[in-house]
Amino acid sequence: MRFDQIQIPAFGPFTDFSLGFPSSENDLHLIYGRNERGKSSLLRSIDHLLFGIPPRTSDNFIHANPKLRIGASIVAANQAPLSFQRKKGNANTLLDADGNTLPETAIKAFLGPVDRSFFSSMFGLNTESLRDGAHALIAGEGELGAALFSASLGNTDIDAAIDKLES
């Protein structure tokens, strides 16, 4: 799955915000900027778009809960593109581009096995998660710690990847 565009009509500090992700041969988009420019809010909006806005949110400081909206256009191999939005609520919060209710399975088809936890650990990196990861590495904990330990033994796929990158 890849995002073609994110539209945020009303969420956190955003009002009528839109960000496009042009398709290219090497589809990698990195969002960076100065402190307090909305990077964490954007990351949180993507999480909430995909998995739902939590019952208690601090992202209602400009827009009231009933007005919160996040949208996107996504594509995936072997699937028709999907334009959708998410509203805050207890049920039926996934909507099509026209505001009609969509079943949650519409987005799950694009996410596959990715759940909120996996998304956060793989794609939702922020300062706090990077610090937590560094502490886990130092302690030799977690999957990455185990992978680095095995890499230190030599002759692993990581060694081959490093050699390839260096060449």
N, C-alpha and C positions, 0 to 999 in steps of 0.2 A: 504494500500500500504506500502511496505517496500523496502528499498534499499538493494540489494545484494552487489553491488559494484558501486563506483564512479570512473570514469576515466576522468582525466583532461589533455588532450594533450597540451593545450595552453590557459591559462587564468590567469590574474593577475600574481602572483609570481610563478605559477605552470607551469612546463614543464614535460610532460610524467609522471604525478602523478597518482597513483591509491591507492584506499583505499577500503578494503573489510569489509563487515559487516556480520560475520558468523551468521547463523540462530541458534537460541536456543529456549528453552521453554520460557524463559523470554527475549524477544527481546527489549532491551533498550541499546542504544549505546550513550555514552557521550564522547564528544571530548573536551579535555582540554589541556592546555599547557601554556608555558611562553608567555609573550607579544612578538608581532612581529614574530610569528611563522606560521601565515597563517590561524588562526581560523576564523577570520572575512571574509577573502577572500574565504575560503571554504564555509562558510555559504552563502555568496553572490553568489557564483558559483552555489549552489544548487537552490537558488531562481531563478537565471537567466536560469538555465537548465529547470526548470519546467514552467516558465512563460515568458521567452524570455529575451534576453540581450537588455537593453535600448538603444535608439539611441545614447545617450551620455554616455560614460563609462570611468571611470578612470582605468579600468583593462586592458588597452592596453599599459602599460608602458614597457613591454618586448616583447609582441607579437602584431603585427599590427592588426587592426580591422578585416581584411579579414581572418586572421589566428586563431582568437579566436574560441576555441572548448571546449565543456564540454560534458561529456557522462556519462551514467549510465546503470545499469541493475536493473530492478525493478520487483517485483512480487506482486500480489494481489489475494485474494480469488476469485475463479470462473473465473479467467482470465489467459490466457497464459502469461508467462513472456515476458517482453519487454526490449530489449537492444536498446538504442537510443542515439543520440547526438544532441546538439544544436550549431548552428553557429550564428555569428552576421550577421544581415542583416535586410532588410525591409519586406521580404516575404519568405515563404518556408524555414524557419530556423530550423524546426524540421526534423531530418534525422534518418534513420535506421542505424544499425551498419555498413553497407556498404557505407553510404553516400548518399543513395537515399532519396528523399523527402517523408516525412510522413505527413498526415493531422494532424492538431492540435487535432482533436478528438481522436487520438491514445493515447495521454497523458491525455486528459480530462476524458477518461474512467477510468483511475487509480486515478485521483484526486477527482472525484465526485464533491461535492459542494465546495471543498476547492479552494479559489482564493488566489491571492497574499497577500491581506490584512490579511486574516485568517491565512495563512501559517506563515506570519511574526509574528503575535501576539501569535500564539500557539507554533510554532516550531523554530522560528528564534530569540530566545532570545540572546541579546548581552548586553554589559554594558549600552549602551544608553537606550535601551528599558526597562531594569530592573530599571534604575533610573527614567524614565518617569512613569513606573508602580508604583513605590514607592510614587512618588509625587501624582499620582491619588488616591492611597489608602489613603494617609494622608488627601487628600481633600474629600474623600468619593465619588469619581467619578468612573464611569465605572461599568461594570458588576461585576468585582471582588470586588470592594468596596461595592456594594449592597449585594453581597453574604456574605461578611464578616460581614456587619451590621446585616443581618438577622441571621447569625450564632451566633452573640453576644446575640441574644434573647433566645438562647437555644433550645433544642429539634429539631434540624435540621438534615438533612442527613450528614452535615459536622461533627456534634457532634458524630454521629454514626460511621463515618469513622475514626475519631480521637480515639474513644474508641477501635475500632477494631485494629488500628495500635498499640496503647499502649499495648493491650493484646498480 
